[in-house]
Amino acid sequence: MSIDGILMIAWYAAQPWLWLIAVLCIALVLSLWLGRHRHGPTYFGLWPLSVMVGVLAMLLAPALTNSQLRYVATWPDLLLLAVIGISAMLYTWLLCKNWLRQGN
């Protein structure tokens, strides 16, 4: 399978979720803008929370696309599933890092 084919499949899989992606981007920008004045070390529990959200996103992603986890067999499928998990983990960390500060 060529890279163009992989990107086309990923694009068609993402199209029904573009509205959700836009909402999540707005939430991230608002969170970063509203929490920009908070200072102090980040709460220790943020990393485990982010990892849990990433793993949960990896497990739920096939169900959201009307598929099953056992159909994730080829390397492009595994790569996209890993990208989903890492992206969800980083998004959770960025969204919550300003709100889970230990000091003010």
HELIX and SHEET records of a PDB file:
HELIX    1   1 ILE A    3  ALA A   14  1                                  12    
HELIX    2   2 GLN A   15  TRP A   17  5                                   3    
HELIX    3   3 LEU A   18  LEU A   34  1                                  17    
HELIX    4   4 LEU A   46  LEU A   64  1                                  19    
HELIX    5   5 LEU A   69  TYR A   71  5                                   3    
HELIX    6   6 TRP A   75  CYS A   96  1                                  22    
END                                                                             
